[in-house]
Amino acid sequence: MGRAPLEVADIVRVHREAFLQRYGHAVGEDARRALHAILACRTAELGGHKETRRCNHCGHIEIAYNSCRHRACPKCGALAKEEWLAKRRAELLPVEYFHLVFTIPDELGPLALANRRAVYEILFAASAEALLKLAADPQRLGARLGGLAIIHTWGQTLRHHPHIHMIVPGGGLSPDGKRWVGCRKRFLLPVKPLSRLFRRLFLEKLETLHAKGGLVFQGIAAARAEDRLFRKLLAACRTKDWFVYAKPPFGGSEKGLRYLARYTRRTAISNSRLLKLADGKVSFRYKDYAHGGEMRVMTLDAVEFLRRFLLHVPPKGFVRVRYFGLFANRFRTRNLARCRELLGAREPEPLPDLAAMPWPDRMLLLTGHDPILCRVCKKGRMLMVESPISKPSARDPPDTGLFTGQAGAAR
């Protein structure tokens, strides 16, 4: 695949120093490592190995360097996403699926940004608990549900907007595990009670964490540091309606799953949305959902663009994709088998051993795209003519000055 006309790496390369001069005192190590990885990805700077390939039809030669494989890199993760999607597709049950979204109000945004790991954990826990509790109510569905949840922290203009996406089958096991309890067609659970329960659980967990001294107040959130002001914030949030969305995924369960798959390895913006870098400003396309999803163009100061982009680098080790309920990791295989048994569905065909396949064959199998098809003649394949050359690992990058300065939470 050819290089995009403009990449996030180009913006980092030109404006990194200006960004660090303005925000370096507040940029944590996670964000700094993301900057380095994006800048080095698929270049000679990365280290690791490189390989030279020649087309067996026209003789065109290319040198391919390592990918950085960082979660914030717009160029990496395509193959991992397709592998993840293939495995999740094999777990789908022959029932209607629902797409749910749980969002916290804007008033909590600064606190969430100052306590990303803690607040994101609460967001996962409160949304899953609310769904499972309401579904277990005999007056509602009376079933044990399970599903897949993914956290998404950005909007189309890269502003901080943490919310949870879920894919959930339309039904679950009866409390005794002997029956499949299906929901009504195109209706899983009432949204208003679900939203109120989610709101209550989230604020209770947040208040408990605060009582234990588990929250920090910095940046904009510093204005809420006093206990009185924190409680005033919670009181204001209790009077608001929290947004919860619950509808069948448009186009069916597989399309809904593919929609979520984009977020498993996706960063805040793809290179394909970037339009121009000129005069210290970045222009990019975005979808304006307030006006029916119309495509518009936004132009930001390059340093502001990088600030917004780095808001969405996840904390080190933070798991963005989680199963819950019936399909929690410990019980998923057993409970999926039980659900198929009760639904009269056959076990899925076992997937081929993807790990044993060369990456070009894996990509071709999963996507239909041949990654070593010659970009010039479109007929030959790029065959390796030089073996990989070992170099120092990119995971321990040289000291370029990028990792100097005070570490802290990104603003």
C-alpha positions in Angstrom: 0.0 0.0 0.0 1.3 3.5 -0.8 2.1 6.2 1.6 -0.7 8.6 2.5 -0.1 12.2 1.1 -0.1 13.5 4.7 0.4 11.5 7.9 0.2 12.2 11.6 4.0 11.4 11.6 4.6 14.5 9.3 2.8 16.7 11.8 4.8 15.2 14.7 8.1 15.6 12.8 7.5 19.3 12.1 5.7 20.5 15.2 6.9 18.1 18.0 9.4 20.6 19.5 6.9 23.4 19.5 4.4 21.1 21.2 6.8 20.0 23.9 7.8 23.6 24.6 4.2 24.5 25.3 3.0 21.4 27.0 6.1 19.4 27.9 5.6 20.0 31.6 2.3 18.2 31.5 3.0 15.4 28.9 3.4 12.0 30.5 5.7 9.1 29.4 2.8 7.3 27.6 2.3 10.3 25.3 6.0 10.8 24.8 6.5 7.2 23.7 3.5 7.5 21.4 5.2 10.5 19.7 8.4 8.6 19.3 6.7 5.5 17.9 4.6 7.4 15.4 7.7 9.3 14.2 9.8 6.2 13.8 7.2 3.8 12.4 8.3 2.3 9.1 11.5 4.3 8.9 15.1 3.4 9.2 15.0 5.1 12.7 12.9 2.3 14.1 15.5 -0.4 14.2 14.5 -4.0 14.5 14.9 -5.2 11.0 14.4 -4.2 7.4 13.7 -6.3 4.3 14.2 -5.7 0.6 11.7 -7.1 -1.9 11.7 -7.2 -5.7 8.7 -7.7 -7.9 8.9 -11.0 -9.8 7.2 -9.4 -12.8 8.6 -5.9 -13.4 11.6 -5.9 -11.1 10.4 -2.9 -8.9 12.4 -2.9 -5.6 11.1 -1.7 -2.2 12.7 -1.6 1.3 10.2 -2.3 4.1 11.0 -1.3 7.7 9.4 -2.4 10.9 6.1 -1.1 12.1 6.1 0.4 15.5 2.9 -1.5 16.6 2.0 1.3 19.0 -1.7 1.5 19.9 -1.8 5.2 19.0 -0.1 4.8 15.5 -2.5 5.4 12.6 -0.4 3.1 10.3 -0.4 0.0 12.5 -2.9 -2.6 13.6 -4.7 -3.5 10.4 -3.8 -7.2 10.5 -4.3 -7.5 14.3 -7.8 -5.9 13.8 -8.7 -8.4 11.1 -7.5 -11.3 13.3 -9.5 -10.1 16.2 -12.6 -9.7 14.0 -12.3 -13.2 12.6 -12.2 -14.6 16.2 -15.1 -12.5 17.4 -17.2 -13.4 14.3 -16.9 -17.1 15.2 -18.4 -16.3 18.6 -21.6 -14.7 17.2 -24.9 -16.5 18.1 -27.8 -16.9 15.6 -29.8 -14.1 17.3 -30.4 -10.4 16.9 -27.7 -8.3 18.3 -27.8 -4.8 19.8 -25.4 -1.9 19.8 -25.4 0.1 23.1 -23.5 3.3 23.9 -23.0 4.7 27.5 -21.8 8.3 27.8 -20.9 10.5 30.7 -21.9 14.2 30.8 -19.5 16.9 29.7 -19.2 18.2 33.3 -17.3 15.1 34.2 -14.8 15.4 31.3 -12.1 17.4 33.1 -12.2 15.0 36.1 -12.1 12.0 33.7 -9.1 13.5 31.9 -7.2 14.0 35.2 -8.0 10.5 36.3 -8.2 8.6 33.1 -7.4 5.1 34.3 -9.6 5.3 37.4 -12.6 7.0 35.7 -12.4 4.7 32.6 -12.5 1.7 35.0 -15.6 3.1 36.6 -17.2 3.7 33.2 -16.6 0.0 32.2 -17.9 -1.3 35.5 -21.0 1.0 35.8 -22.2 0.4 32.3 -21.8 -3.4 32.4 -23.4 -3.6 35.9 -26.3 -1.4 34.9 -27.1 -3.6 31.8 -26.7 -6.9 33.7 -28.9 -5.7 36.7 -31.7 -4.4 34.5 -31.7 -7.5 32.3 -31.8 -9.8 35.3 -35.0 -8.1 36.6 -37.9 -10.5 36.1 -40.1 -7.5 35.2 -37.7 -6.7 32.3 -36.0 -9.7 30.6 -35.2 -12.0 33.5 -32.1 -13.3 31.9 -28.3 -13.4 32.4 -26.8 -11.3 29.6 -23.2 -11.1 28.3 -21.5 -8.9 25.8 -18.4 -7.1 24.5 -17.5 -3.6 25.6 -15.0 -1.2 24.0 -14.0 2.3 25.3 -13.8 5.1 22.9 -12.5 8.5 24.1 -12.7 10.9 21.1 -15.2 12.7 19.0 -14.8 13.5 15.3 -12.9 16.8 16.2 -10.6 14.9 18.6 -12.1 16.4 21.7 -12.1 14.3 24.8 -15.4 12.4 24.9 -15.2 9.1 26.8 -18.0 6.6 26.2 -18.5 2.8 26.0 -19.7 0.9 23.0 -21.2 -2.6 23.5 -22.4 -5.4 21.3 -24.9 -7.6 23.1 -27.0 -10.5 21.9 -30.8 -10.1 22.2 -31.2 -12.5 25.1 -29.4 -14.6 27.6 -29.6 -17.6 29.8 -32.4 -18.1 32.4 -31.2 -17.9 36.0 -31.0 -21.7 36.2 -29.2 -21.9 32.9 -31.8 -24.3 31.4 -33.5 -22.0 28.9 -32.6 -19.3 26.4 -34.6 -16.2 27.1 -34.9 -14.0 24.0 -35.9 -10.4 23.9 -38.7 -8.8 21.9 -37.9 -8.1 18.2 -35.7 -4.9 17.9 -36.1 -4.2 21.7 -33.7 -5.3 24.3 -34.3 -3.1 27.4 -35.9 0.3 28.1 -33.4 3.1 27.7 -34.6 5.5 30.4 -34.3 3.1 33.4 -31.0 1.8 32.0 -29.7 5.4 31.8 -30.8 6.3 35.3 -29.3 3.1 36.8 -26.0 3.7 34.9 -26.0 7.3 36.3 -26.6 6.1 39.8 -23.9 3.4 39.7 -21.3 5.6 38.1 -21.7 8.4 40.6 -21.8 6.0 43.5 -18.5 4.5 42.4 -17.0 7.9 41.7 -18.0 9.1 45.2 -16.6 6.0 46.8 -13.3 6.5 45.0 -13.1 10.1 46.1 -13.8 9.1 49.7 -10.8 6.8 49.6 -8.6 9.6 48.2 -8.4 7.9 44.8 -9.0 11.0 42.7 -6.5 13.7 41.7 -7.6 17.3 40.8 -5.3 19.0 38.3 -5.7 21.2 35.2 -9.3 22.3 34.7 -10.5 19.7 37.3 -8.5 21.6 40.0 -11.5 23.9 40.4 -13.4 21.0 42.0 -10.7 20.0 44.5 -12.7 21.2 47.5 -15.0 18.6 48.9 -17.9 21.0 48.8 -17.4 21.8 45.1 -16.9 18.1 44.3 -20.3 17.3 45.9 -21.9 20.2 44.0 -20.6 18.6 40.8 -22.1 15.3 41.6 -25.4 16.9 42.5 -25.5 18.7 39.2 -24.8 15.4 37.3 -27.6 13.7 39.2 -30.2 16.1 37.8 -29.1 15.6 34.2 -30.3 12.9 31.7 -27.3 10.8 30.8 -27.1 9.6 27.2 -27.6 5.9 26.6 -28.2 4.5 23.1 -29.6 1.0 22.5 -30.6 -0.2 19.0 -29.9 -3.1 16.7 -26.7 -2.4 14.8 -27.5 -1.1 11.3 -26.8 -3.9 8.7 -26.8 -6.8 11.2 -24.5 -8.2 13.9 -21.5 -8.7 11.6 -21.6 -5.1 10.5 -21.9 -3.9 14.1 -19.0 -6.1 15.1 -16.9 -4.7 12.2 -17.8 -1.2 13.4 -16.5 -2.0 16.9 -13.4 -3.7 15.5 -12.2 -0.4 14.1 -11.8 0.8 17.7 -9.8 -2.2 18.9 -6.6 -1.0 17.1 -7.7 2.5 15.9 -6.2 5.8 17.0 -8.1 9.1 17.3 -7.7 10.0 13.6 -6.6 8.1 10.5 -4.2 9.5 8.0 -6.9 9.4 5.3 -8.8 12.2 7.1 -5.8 14.6 7.0 -6.0 17.2 4.2 -3.3 19.8 4.6 -0.4 20.9 6.8 0.6 24.5 6.0 1.5 27.7 7.9 1.5 25.9 11.3 -2.1 24.6 10.8 -3.6 21.2 10.2 -6.8 20.7 8.1 -8.8 17.5 8.4 -12.2 16.1 7.5 -14.8 15.3 10.2 -18.3 14.1 10.2 -20.7 16.7 11.7 -23.4 14.6 13.5 -25.2 17.7 14.6 -26.1 18.3 10.9 -27.0 14.8 9.8 -23.4 13.4 9.4 -22.4 16.0 6.8 -18.7 16.0 6.0 -16.9 19.2 7.0 -13.3 20.5 7.2 -11.7 21.7 10.5 -8.5 23.6 10.7 -6.5 23.6 13.9 -3.2 25.0 15.1 -0.7 22.1 14.7 0.3 22.2 18.3 -3.4 22.1 19.4 -3.9 19.2 16.9 -1.1 17.3 18.7 -2.5 18.1 22.1 -5.9 16.8 21.2 -4.5 13.7 19.5 -2.4 12.8 22.5 -5.4 13.0 24.9 -6.4 9.7 23.5 -3.2 7.7 24.1 -4.4 5.0 26.6 -2.6 4.6 29.9 0.1 1.9 29.7 -1.4 -1.6 30.2 -5.0 -0.3 30.1 -7.3 -2.9 28.4 -9.7 -1.1 26.0 -11.7 -4.2 25.0 -13.5 -6.3 27.6 -16.1 -9.1 27.9 -18.6 -9.1 30.7 -21.5 -11.1 32.1 -22.0 -14.5 30.5 -19.0 -13.9 28.2 -16.4 -12.9 30.8 -13.1 -14.5 29.8 -13.2 -17.1 32.5 -16.6 -18.5 31.4 -17.0 -17.5 27.7 -16.2 -20.8 26.0 -18.5 -22.8 28.3 -21.4 -20.3 28.2 -21.2 -19.8 24.4 -21.4 -23.6 24.0 -24.4 -23.7 26.3 -26.1 -20.9 24.4 -25.6 -22.6 21.1 -27.0 -25.8 22.5 -30.2 -24.1 23.7 -30.5 -22.3 20.4 -30.0 -25.4 18.4 -27.0 -23.8 16.6 -23.9 -25.7 15.4 -20.5 -25.1 16.7 -18.5 -22.8 14.3 -15.8 -24.1 12.0 -12.4 -23.9 13.7 -10.3 -21.1 12.5 -7.0 -21.9 10.7 -3.8 -21.5 12.7 -3.2 -17.9 11.9 -0.1 -17.7 14.0 1.6 -20.3 11.9 0.8 -18.5 8.6 3.2 -15.9 7.0 1.8 -12.4 7.4 1.1 -11.9 3.7 -1.0 -15.1 3.6 -2.8 -14.1 6.8 -3.7 -10.7 5.3 -4.9 -12.2 2.1 -7.0 -14.7 3.9 -8.6 -12.2 6.3 -9.1 -9.2 4.0 -8.8 -10.4 0.4 -6.0 -7.8 0.0 -2.6 -9.1 -1.1 0.0 -6.9 0.8 2.9 -7.9 -1.4 1.2 -7.3 -4.7 3.4 -4.9 -6.7 2.2 -1.3 -6.5 3.7 -0.5 -9.9 2.7 -3.2 -12.3 -0.2 -4.7 -10.2 0.8 -8.1 -11.6 3.8 -9.4 -9.8 4.4 -10.1 -6.1 7.1 -8.5 -4.1 9.4 -11.4 -3.1 12.1 -11.0 -0.5 15.6 -10.7 -1.9 17.4 -9.6 1.3 17.0 -11.3 4.6 16.0 -9.3 7.7 18.9 -7.5 9.3 19.0 -7.4 13.1 19.3 -4.0 14.7 18.7 -2.6 18.2 15.2 -2.9 19.4 12.8 0.0 18.8 11.2 -0.6 22.2 14.3 0.9 23.8 14.7 4.0 21.6 17.9 6.1 21.7 17.9 9.2 23.8 16.9 11.9 21.3 15.7 14.4 23.9 12.1 13.3 23.5 12.0 11.5 26.9 13.5 14.4 28.9 11.4 16.6 31.0 8.9 16.2 33.8 6.4 13.4 33.5 2.8 14.0 34.3 -0.7 13.4 33.2 -1.5 14.7 29.7 -3.9 17.6 29.6 
